Amino acid sequence: MTYYISKRVRADFDKAVIMITESLAKEGFGILTEIEVDKVLKLKLGVDFRRYKILGACNPVFAHKALQEEDKIGTMLPCSVIVQEIDEAMTEVAAINPVAAMVAIDNPSVSGLANEVREKLVKAVERL
């Protein structure tokens, strides 16, 4: 089982960020955080890195259900989605596979929720 769901899209970086944000919204996800990894690496280490953004995506309905089942599950939230520049016209979008991430939690209710969230993330990525 792979730990991510990904797709390359023929779009520049900024357009791909907009595309995945809109696609995630159609599946009930909002973006709670954005980390511009390339800018952080430049600032902290003085190194150049391709454009790379981590989006912290949250579906409040599923987050609430998961928190009711496991009070420490917040350590694994929100769902990370990355956008990384391949070249000027090609960008890759990848989302965590929540089923793989939740394997460490021995709770069938959480496993069921992870499968549902995975389906939504797959739809959001495939829609690009």
C-alpha positions, 0 to 999 in steps of 0.5 A: 500500500502506498502512502500517497495518492498523486497525479501530475497535471499540465498546469503551472504551480500557482494554477495547480494550487488553485485547482487542488484547493477547489477540488478538495472543497468539492469533497468538503475539505478546507485548507487550514495551513499552507507551508511554502517549503521552498521559501522556508528552506531558503530562509532557514538554510539559504538553499534553493529548492523547487516550488513546493507547498504543503497544504493542511486539508481538513474535512471537519465532519470526518475530523470530528468523527475521528476525534470522537473515536480517538482523542490523540488522532489530532496528532495525525490531522490535518491531511497533508496535500503537497503541490510541487513544481516539476517544470514551468508547465507541469506540477505534481499534486499528492495527498496522504493516503489516510488508510496507510497513515492510520494503520498504527491505530488499532480501532476499526471505527477509525479504519472505516473513517480512513477509507471514506476520507481516502475515497474523497481524497482520491476523487479530489486528486483524480478530478485535476 
